Amino acid sequence: MARTKFGAFLAPHHPIGEHPMLQFRNDIRFATRLEELGYDEFWVGEHHSTGWEMIASPEMFLAAVGEHTRRIRLGTGVISLPYHHPFNVAQRMVQLDYMTGGRAILGTGPGALPSDAHTLGIDPMTQRDRQDEAIGVIKRLLAGERVTHESEWFTLRDARLQLLPLQEEMEMVAASSISPSGMTLAGKYGMGVLSIGSNSDAGLAALPTQWGFAEQAAAKSGKSIDRKNWRVLMSWHIAETREEARAQAAKGLMHWHNEYQVGTLMRPGAVPFISPEQALEQTVDVEGASAVIGTPDDLIAAIRKLQANAGGFGVVLGFVHDWANRENTLRSWDLVGRYVIPEINGLLDGYRDSRAFVIENREWFDRAGQAVMSKIMSHEGAAAALKAGMEAGVAMRSPNAPDLNKAAKDLK
């Protein structure tokens, strides 16, 4: 596998209470900071209800982010295809690609919130089939074909994009949860995968078997898929110590779970936590826990374990949340950029090897000291100063120089 890439997934989940304008602006600043820290990707989702998920147009938001960044790739995580005419999705993504200098990734899904589907009058039973149908049409449009297509929910007549993506080929990704639907679509169309379900205990348990669904579908349709295009979502909050991380995140984690997961979405089987301590215990301290709240070393271990269990994947996406306050949240992402990313990708291995090689070959220092002393003793003034210093009992050593005292004795 190539080096693991890192990114952020902004659902977005923000507690109700902050001024929406300021929240939008803060999210843009956050994406800008991620680029400065060396992250590779930034993903934004689409939602239209629940109050907590307040970005309705990921393309519009990412266009704004694109004006403040230059390198980080920008993905829709995801556009709910049954909500839109496929031709409009293709056109908007092409425009986003140009506006961001060829950095757009089209992430697709069927639509996650029943309340969104209800608002738009869409039967949830049709959503996955409609996503499948829309992907097929969008891929043809992005390839430059002229498409005529009759459907129960949209029509195309001699439709052809008048502008194709800036990228030679825009990457497309299917969201995957616990069911095999997303993985099967990825294999069918030769796309990447965004494993959102890994953000839950059940999703983590299913992850090792998920890639097999994509491989089977790819083989059936004659397509190829690559694990480097598999993105896996993880949740974390990182601090210098476990105690600090847990103290910073506990109340926010409890609020997010109780008010959103249970109180708003009413997730099946989810019950409110009765205390921040219980929130930490049941989210972090269980086998296969769905979140890492601890140190950079804890996250490194969790990523390596997940990579081993899943058989390898290309991108780690951190779930963006407000468990901690803004300052500690930014500090968490900073610590991941400074310590976790280089460790996972072996960027420090050369430093460690160089240090060990020097330690194991100390005889070089003795020879270097002798060379310095040889020059000193051949210079009348320098030799006299060295002799005076030794008679006065002055140690002649510096952190970055060889042991001159030892070298002088060796030359006597």
NUNUBA-675339 format. One record per residue (C-alpha): residue in three letters; residue number from 1; z, y, x; chain. Coordinates in steps of 0.2 Angstrom, whole numbers, plus 2048, in hexadecimal, padded with zeros to 3 digits. Example, Ala and Ser with C-alpha at 12.3 -4.5 7.8 and 13.67 -1.06 7.14 Angstrom:
BEGIN
  code  pos    Z    Y    X  unit
   ALA    1  827  7EA  83E     A
   SER    2  824  7FB  844     A
END
This chain:
BEGIN
  code  pos    Z    Y    X  unit
   MET    1  800  800  800     A
   ALA    2  7FD  812  805     A
   ARG    3  80B  81F  806     A
   THR    4  814  821  7F6     A
   LYS    5  810  832  7ED     A
   PHE    6  81E  83B  7E4     A
   GLY    7  81D  847  7D5     A
   ALA    8  826  84D  7C6     A
   PHE    9  824  849  7B3     A
   LEU   10  829  857  7A7     A
   ALA   11  829  850  796     A
   PRO   12  830  85D  793     A
   HIS   13  841  85A  78E     A
   HIS   14  84B  86A  78D     A
   PRO   15  85B  86D  783     A
   ILE   16  859  879  775     A
   GLY   17  861  88A  779     A
   GLU   18  858  893  787     A
   HIS   19  84B  8A0  783     A
   PRO   20  83A  897  782     A
   MET   21  831  8A4  78D     A
   LEU   22  83D  8A3  79B     A
   GLN   23  83D  890  79A     A
   PHE   24  82A  890  79C     A
   ARG   25  82B  89B  7AB     A
   ASN   26  838  891  7B3     A
   ASP   27  82E  881  7B1     A
   ILE   28  81F  88A  7BA     A
   ARG   29  82B  88F  7C8     A
   PHE   30  831  87D  7C9     A
   ALA   31  81F  876  7CB     A
   THR   32  81C  883  7D9     A
   ARG   33  82C  87E  7E2     A
   LEU   34  827  86C  7E1     A
   GLU   35  817  870  7EA     A
   GLU   36  821  879  7F7     A
   LEU   37  82B  86A  7FA     A
   GLY   38  81C  85E  7FC     A
   TYR   39  81B  855  7EB     A
   ASP   40  80A  84F  7E7     A
   GLU   41  809  84F  7D4     A
   PHE   42  810  859  7C5     A
   TRP   43  80E  852  7B3     A
   VAL   44  811  85B  7A3     A
   GLY   45  811  853  791     A
   GLU   46  80C  858  780     A
   HIS   47  818  858  771     A
   HIS   48  819  862  761     A
   SER   49  82A  85E  759     A
   THR   50  83C  85A  75D     A
   GLY   51  841  86B  764     A
   TRP   52  844  864  775     A
   GLU   53  832  861  77B     A
   MET   54  82B  872  77A     A
   ILE   55  81A  871  783     A
   ALA   56  80C  86F  776     A
   SER   57  7FD  871  782     A
   PRO   58  7FF  869  793     A
   GLU   59  7EE  86F  798     A
   MET   60  7F2  881  794     A
   PHE   61  803  87F  79E     A
   LEU   62  7FB  877  7AD     A
   ALA   63  7EE  885  7AE     A
   ALA   64  7FC  891  7B0     A
   VAL   65  804  886  7BD     A
   GLY   66  7F3  885  7C6     A
   GLU   67  7F3  897  7C9     A
   HIS   68  804  896  7D3     A
   THR   69  7FF  886  7DD     A
   ARG   70  7F1  881  7E8     A
   ARG   71  7F4  86E  7ED     A
   ILE   72  7FE  864  7E1     A
   ARG   73  7F4  85A  7D4     A
   LEU   74  7F7  85E  7C2     A
   GLY   75  7F8  850  7B4     A
   THR   76  7F9  850  7A1     A
   GLY   77  807  845  79E     A
   VAL   78  800  842  791     A
   ILE   79  7F3  849  785     A
   SER   80  7F6  83F  775     A
   LEU   81  7E4  83B  772     A
   PRO   82  7E5  837  75F     A
   TYR   83  7EB  849  75C     A
   HIS   84  7DA  850  763     A
   HIS   85  7C7  84F  762     A
   PRO   86  7C2  846  772     A
   PHE   87  7B4  852  776     A
   ASN   88  7C1  860  776     A
   VAL   89  7CD  856  781     A
   ALA   90  7BF  854  78E     A
   GLN   91  7B9  866  78D     A
   ARG   92  7CB  86C  790     A
   MET   93  7CE  860  79E     A
   VAL   94  7BE  866  7A7     A
   GLN   95  7C3  878  7A5     A
   LEU   96  7D4  874  7AC     A
   ASP   97  7CC  86B  7BB     A
   TYR   98  7C2  87B  7BF     A
   MET   99  7D1  886  7BC     A
   THR  100  7DC  87C  7C8     A
   GLY  101  7CF  879  7D6     A
   GLY  102  7CC  867  7D2     A
   ARG  103  7DE  861  7D0     A
   ALA  104  7DE  85B  7BE     A
   ILE  105  7E3  849  7B9     A
   LEU  106  7E0  844  7A7     A
   GLY  107  7EF  83A  7A1     A
   THR  108  7EE  833  78F     A
   GLY  109  7F9  82B  782     A
   PRO  110  7F9  826  770     A
   GLY  111  807  833  76B     A
   ALA  112  819  82F  76E     A
   LEU  113  822  838  760     A
   PRO  114  821  832  74E     A
   SER  115  825  844  748     A
   ASP  116  815  84A  751     A
   ALA  117  80A  83D  749     A
   HIS  118  812  841  738     A
   THR  119  80F  853  73A     A
   LEU  120  7FD  850  73D     A
   GLY  121  7FB  843  72F     A
   ILE  122  7F7  835  73B     A
   ASP  123  7FC  823  737     A
   PRO  124  806  81C  747     A
   MET  125  7FD  80B  744     A
   THR  126  7EC  813  749     A
   GLN  127  7F2  81D  758     A
   ARG  128  7EF  810  766     A
   ASP  129  7DE  80B  760     A
   ARG  130  7D9  81D  75F     A
   GLN  131  7DF  820  771     A
   ASP  132  7D4  811  776     A
   GLU  133  7C5  818  76D     A
   ALA  134  7C8  82A  773     A
   ILE  135  7C9  824  785     A
   GLY  136  7B9  81B  784     A
   VAL  137  7B0  82B  77E     A
   ILE  138  7B8  837  78A     A
   LYS  139  7B4  82C  799     A
   ARG  140  7A1  82C  793     A
   LEU  141  7A2  83F  791     A
   LEU  142  7AA  842  7A2     A
   ALA  143  79C  837  7AA     A
   GLY  144  78F  843  7A3     A
   GLU  145  789  838  795     A
   ARG  146  782  83F  784     A
   VAL  147  78C  837  777     A
   THR  148  78A  833  765     A
   HIS  149  799  82B  75D     A
   GLU  150  79E  828  74B     A
   SER  151  7B1  825  747     A
   GLU  152  7BD  826  739     A
   TRP  153  7C6  834  741     A
   PHE  154  7B8  83E  74B     A
   THR  155  7A6  83F  74D     A
   LEU  156  79A  844  75C     A
   ARG  157  788  847  75A     A
   ASP  158  77E  848  76A     A
   ALA  159  78D  84F  773     A
   ARG  160  78C  853  786     A
   LEU  161  798  85D  790     A
   GLN  162  78F  86C  797     A
   LEU  163  79B  86D  7A6     A
   LEU  164  7A1  85D  7AF     A
   PRO  165  7B1  85C  7B9     A
   LEU  166  7B3  865  7CA     A
   GLN  167  7B9  855  7D1     A
   GLU  168  7AC  847  7D4     A
   GLU  169  7B6  83C  7C8     A
   MET  170  7C5  842  7BF     A
   GLU  171  7D3  835  7BF     A
   MET  172  7D8  82F  7AE     A
   VAL  173  7E9  827  7AB     A
   ALA  174  7F1  81D  79C     A
   ALA  175  803  81E  798     A
   SER  176  80C  80E  797     A
   SER  177  81D  80A  78F     A
   ILE  178  825  7F9  78B     A
   SER  179  816  7F2  781     A
   PRO  180  806  7EC  78A     A
   SER  181  7FB  7F9  782     A
   GLY  182  7FA  806  78F     A
   MET  183  7F8  7FA  79D     A
   THR  184  7EA  7F1  794     A
   LEU  185  7E1  801  791     A
   ALA  186  7E2  805  7A3     A
   GLY  187  7DB  7F5  7A8     A
   LYS  188  7CD  7F6  79B     A
   TYR  189  7C7  806  7A1     A
   GLY  190  7CB  805  7B3     A
   MET  191  7D8  813  7B2     A
   GLY  192  7E9  817  7BA     A
   VAL  193  7FA  814  7B2     A
   LEU  194  808  81F  7AE     A
   SER  195  817  814  7AB     A
   ILE  196  822  81F  7A0     A
   GLY  197  82C  810  799     A
   SER  198  834  80E  7AA     A
   ASN  199  840  81C  7A5     A
   SER  200  84A  810  79B     A
   ASP  201  853  800  79F     A
   ALA  202  847  7F5  794     A
   GLY  203  838  7FE  79D     A
   LEU  204  83F  7FA  7AE     A
   ALA  205  842  7E8  7A9     A
   ALA  206  830  7E6  7A3     A
   LEU  207  828  7EF  7B2     A
   PRO  208  826  7E0  7BD     A
   THR  209  81A  7D8  7B0     A
   GLN  210  811  7E7  7AB     A
   TRP  211  804  7E8  7B8     A
   GLY  212  7FE  7D7  7B3     A
   PHE  213  7F8  7DD  7A3     A
   ALA  214  7ED  7EA  7AB     A
   GLU  215  7E6  7DD  7B7     A
   GLN  216  7E2  7D1  7A9     A
   ALA  217  7D9  7DF  79F     A
   ALA  218  7D0  7E5  7AE     A
   ALA  219  7C9  7D4  7B2     A
   LYS  220  7C4  7D2  7A0     A
   SER  221  7BA  7E2  7A0     A
   GLY  222  7B3  7E1  7B2     A
   LYS  223  7BD  7F0  7B8     A
   SER  224  7C7  7F3  7C7     A
   ILE  225  7D9  7FA  7C8     A
   ASP  226  7E4  7FF  7D7     A
   ARG  227  7F7  800  7D8     A
   LYS  228  7F5  810  7E2     A
   ASN  229  7F1  818  7D1     A
   TRP  230  800  811  7C8     A
   ARG  231  80D  81E  7C5     A
   VAL  232  81F  819  7C1     A
   LEU  233  82C  824  7B9     A
   MET  234  83E  825  7C0     A
   SER  235  84D  830  7BB     A
   TRP  236  858  837  7C8     A
   HIS  237  865  845  7CD     A
   ILE  238  869  846  7DF     A
   ALA  239  876  84F  7E9     A
   GLU  240  87E  84D  7FA     A
   THR  241  88B  841  7F4     A
   ARG  242  88C  836  7E5     A
   GLU  243  89B  83F  7DE     A
   GLU  244  892  850  7DE     A
   ALA  245  883  848  7D6     A
   ARG  246  88D  840  7C8     A
   ALA  247  898  850  7C5     A
   GLN  248  888  85B  7C4     A
   ALA  249  87E  84F  7B8     A
   ALA  250  88B  847  7AD     A
   LYS  251  88D  853  79F     A
   GLY  252  87A  857  79E     A
   LEU  253  876  845  79E     A
   MET  254  882  842  78F     A
   HIS  255  87B  851  786     A
   TRP  256  869  84B  788     A
   HIS  257  86D  839  783     A
   ASN  258  878  83E  774     A
   GLU  259  86E  84D  76D     A
   TYR  260  85C  848  771     A
   GLN  261  85B  835  773     A
   VAL  262  867  830  766     A
   GLY  263  869  840  75B     A
   THR  264  857  845  75A     A
   LEU  265  84C  836  75E     A
   MET  266  858  829  758     A
   ARG  267  853  81C  765     A
   PRO  268  855  80B  75F     A
   GLY  269  866  804  765     A
   ALA  270  86B  814  76D     A
   VAL  271  87D  81A  76A     A
   PRO  272  885  82A  76F     A
   PHE  273  890  82A  77F     A
   ILE  274  8A2  82F  77B     A
   SER  275  8A4  837  78C     A
   PRO  276  89B  83D  79C     A
   GLU  277  8A3  82F  7A5     A
   GLN  278  89C  822  799     A
   ALA  279  88B  82A  79B     A
   LEU  280  88B  828  7AD     A
   GLU  281  892  816  7AC     A
   GLN  282  885  810  7A0     A
   THR  283  876  819  7A8     A
   VAL  284  87A  817  7BA     A
   ASP  285  886  809  7BE     A
   VAL  286  87D  7FB  7B6     A
   GLU  287  871  7EE  7BD     A
   GLY  288  85F  7F5  7BB     A
   ALA  289  866  806  7B6     A
   SER  290  859  812  7B1     A
   ALA  291  85F  821  7BB     A
   VAL  292  865  825  7CC     A
   ILE  293  873  832  7CD     A
   GLY  294  879  832  7DF     A
   THR  295  873  835  7F1     A
   PRO  296  862  835  7F9     A
   ASP  297  866  824  800     A
   ASP  298  86A  81D  7EE     A
   LEU  299  858  823  7E8     A
   ILE  300  850  81C  7F8     A
   ALA  301  858  80B  7F4     A
   ALA  302  853  80C  7E2     A
   ILE  303  841  810  7E5     A
   ARG  304  83F  802  7F2     A
   LYS  305  847  7F6  7E6     A
   LEU  306  83B  7FB  7D8     A
   GLN  307  82C  7FA  7E3     A
   ALA  308  831  7E9  7E8     A
   ASN  309  834  7E3  7D6     A
   ALA  310  824  7EB  7D0     A
   GLY  311  819  7E5  7DE     A
   GLY  312  815  7F6  7E4     A
   PHE  313  80F  806  7DC     A
   GLY  314  807  816  7E2     A
   VAL  315  811  825  7DB     A
   VAL  316  823  828  7D6     A
   LEU  317  826  835  7C9     A
   GLY  318  837  83D  7C6     A
   PHE  319  83B  840  7B4     A
   VAL  320  83F  853  7B2     A
   HIS  321  84F  856  7A9     A
   ASP  322  85D  863  7A7     A
   TRP  323  86C  857  7AA     A
   ALA  324  872  863  7B8     A
   ASN  325  871  876  7B8     A
   ARG  326  862  87E  7BF     A
   GLU  327  868  881  7D1     A
   ASN  328  86E  86F  7D3     A
   THR  329  85E  868  7CB     A
   LEU  330  854  871  7D8     A
   ARG  331  85F  86C  7E5     A
   SER  332  85D  85A  7E0     A
   TRP  333  84A  85B  7E1     A
   ASP  334  84C  864  7F2     A
   LEU  335  856  855  7F8     A
   VAL  336  849  849  7F2     A
   GLY  337  83B  852  7FB     A
   ARG  338  845  854  80B     A
   TYR  339  84D  843  80D     A
   VAL  340  846  836  800     A
   ILE  341  833  839  802     A
   PRO  342  832  838  815     A
   GLU  343  83D  829  815     A
   ILE  344  833  81F  808     A
   ASN  345  823  823  811     A
   GLY  346  829  81F  823     A
   LEU  347  826  831  829     A
   LEU  348  836  830  834     A
   ASP  349  832  820  83C     A
   GLY  350  82A  828  84B     A
   TYR  351  839  833  84E     A
   ARG  352  845  824  84E     A
   ASP  353  83A  81A  859     A
   SER  354  838  828  866     A
   ARG  355  84B  82B  866     A
   ALA  356  84E  818  869     A
   PHE  357  841  817  876     A
   VAL  358  84A  825  880     A
   ILE  359  85B  81E  87E     A
   GLU  360  855  80D  884     A
   ASN  361  84D  814  894     A
   ARG  362  85B  81F  89B     A
   GLU  363  855  81B  8AD     A
   TRP  364  848  829  8AB     A
   PHE  365  856  836  8AB     A
   ASP  366  85D  831  8BB     A
   ARG  367  84C  832  8C4     A
   ALA  368  849  843  8BB     A
   GLY  369  85A  849  8C2     A
   GLN  370  855  844  8D4     A
   ALA  371  845  84D  8D2     A
   VAL  372  84E  85D  8CD     A
   MET  373  85A  85B  8DC     A
   SER  374  84C  858  8E8     A
   LYS  375  845  869  8E4     A
   ILE  376  856  872  8E5     A
   MET  377  85B  86A  8F5     A
   SER  378  84A  870  8FD     A
   HIS  379  84E  882  8F8     A
   GLU  380  85C  88A  904     A
   GLY  381  863  896  8F7     A
   ALA  382  863  889  8E8     A
   ALA  383  86B  87C  8F3     A
   ALA  384  879  888  8F9     A
   ALA  385  87D  88D  8E7     A
   LEU  386  87E  87B  8E2     A
   LYS  387  88A  877  8F0     A
   ALA  388  895  885  8EB     A
   GLY  389  895  880  8D9     A
   MET  390  89A  86E  8DE     A
   GLU  391  8A8  874  8E9     A
   ALA  392  8AE  87F  8DB     A
   GLY  393  8AF  870  8D0     A
   VAL  394  8A2  877  8C3     A
   ALA  395  899  86A  8B9     A
   MET  396  886  86E  8B9     A
   ARG  397  880  866  8AA     A
   SER  398  877  86C  89A     A
   PRO  399  872  863  88A     A
   ASN  400  860  864  88F     A
   ALA  401  861  860  8A1     A
   PRO  402  864  851  8AC     A
   ASP  403  875  84E  8B4     A
   LEU  404  874  859  8C4     A
   ASN  405  885  854  8CB     A
   LYS  406  87F  842  8CB     A
   ALA  407  86F  846  8D2     A
   ALA  408  877  850  8E0     A
   LYS  409  882  842  8E4     A
   ASP  410  874  836  8E5     A
   LEU  411  86B  841  8F1     A
   LYS  412  87A  843  8FD     A
END
